[in-house]
Amino acid sequence: MFTELNAYGLILSGIFAFLAAVGIWAKDRKEFYGLAEQTISTKLRDYWPVIKGNRPLQMLSLSASMDKLATGLLRNSVVGVMLFGILLGDYALSGQIGLITVIPNTINNIHSGCHC
């Protein structure tokens, strides 16, 4: 099943990558690149005023890092065993919870990968 799903995913990814390239083809010209001819050296201290004074950027960074941490923890099998097997005493419940959350997680993963 996963081999077939993998093949469909690769084919769809190729089709969507091609459609994205066709979609930006008209705007992909050198005059839109900005300072493509000049190389500007930037250091961390150049970014500090932007990071320090931009509250929405700080919140976005914090949110993304917490989301990545939570996703990493929940995907770890030791956490599942500790939560369902030890704390709740019913490891079979993890499969049932997984079945309940598979559709919302799939929608969330599709939406997170959109970058719209």
C-alpha atoms as one frame of an Amber mdcrd trajectory, in Angstrom:
protein
   0.000   0.000   0.000   2.762   2.456   0.930   4.667   1.722  -2.274   1.603
   2.626  -4.322   0.952   5.708  -2.153   4.599   6.734  -2.539   4.345   6.462
  -6.323   1.169   8.586  -6.348   2.853  11.143  -4.096   5.898  11.374  -6.358
   3.788  11.741  -9.477   1.550  14.406  -7.907   4.581  16.268  -6.544   6.129
  16.321 -10.002   2.923  17.581 -11.586   2.484  20.323  -8.962   6.155  21.364
  -9.220   5.746  21.692 -12.974   2.547  23.733 -12.545   4.315  26.001 -10.022
   7.195  26.579 -12.447   4.721  27.423 -15.217   2.869  29.751 -12.839   5.938
  31.846 -11.978   7.516  31.703 -15.422   6.389  35.215 -16.424   7.777  36.836
 -13.237  11.092  34.970 -13.286  13.247  37.698 -14.844  16.521  39.249 -13.674
  15.018  42.691 -13.041  12.817  41.167 -10.304  15.776  39.605  -8.450  16.712
  42.793  -6.600  20.419  43.083  -5.923  21.451  39.946  -7.803  24.641  41.493
  -9.191  25.919  42.761  -5.824  26.934  40.571  -2.937  26.167  41.980   0.491
  27.821  40.477   3.525  25.448  40.228   6.475  26.230  39.189  10.010  24.049
  38.159  12.929  24.283  41.645  14.453  22.597  43.004  11.301  19.552  40.829
  11.992  19.331  41.596  15.703  17.394  44.922  15.407  14.844  43.224  13.146
  14.390  40.286  15.507  14.374  42.482  18.611  11.802  44.969  17.342   9.447
  42.671  15.454   6.955  41.087  17.873   5.012  39.148  15.183   8.292  37.581
  13.973   9.157  36.611  17.545   5.745  34.980  18.012   6.036  33.168  14.672
   9.453  31.801  15.636   8.217  30.717  19.052   5.105  29.098  17.600   7.047
  27.234  14.911   9.630  25.957  17.388   6.972  24.796  19.869   5.050  23.078
  17.064   8.199  21.293  15.933   8.993  20.247  19.499   5.454  18.937  20.092
   5.453  17.052  16.796   8.811  15.494  17.574   7.680  14.436  21.027   4.406
  12.943  19.852   6.093  10.949  17.088   8.517   9.386  19.545   7.379   5.885
  20.435   8.648   6.157  24.015   6.206   9.008  24.680   3.308   6.925  23.376
   4.270   3.965  25.539   4.646   6.184  28.609   1.383   8.032  28.019  -0.903
   5.192  27.016   0.844   2.159  28.478   2.007   3.496  31.816  -0.126   6.530
  32.673  -3.449   5.432  31.187  -2.853   1.695  31.489  -4.346   0.883  28.069
  -1.853   0.810  25.210  -4.557  -0.335  22.754  -6.162   3.080  23.264  -3.274
   4.659  21.348  -4.411   2.910  18.165  -7.978   4.090  18.616  -6.845   7.668
  19.278  -4.593   7.429  16.213  -7.548   6.405  14.060  -9.646   9.277  15.387
  -6.939  11.871  14.743  -5.680  10.666  11.350  -8.022  12.881   9.286  -7.442
  16.114  11.275  -3.680  15.454  11.258  -3.710  14.895   7.508  -5.614  18.133
   6.924  -3.203  19.960   9.231  -0.166  18.523   7.428  -1.550  19.531   4.037
  -2.323  23.024   5.296   1.104  23.381   6.972   2.898  22.461   3.769   0.959
  24.979   1.693   2.926  28.175   2.588   0.150  30.220   1.027
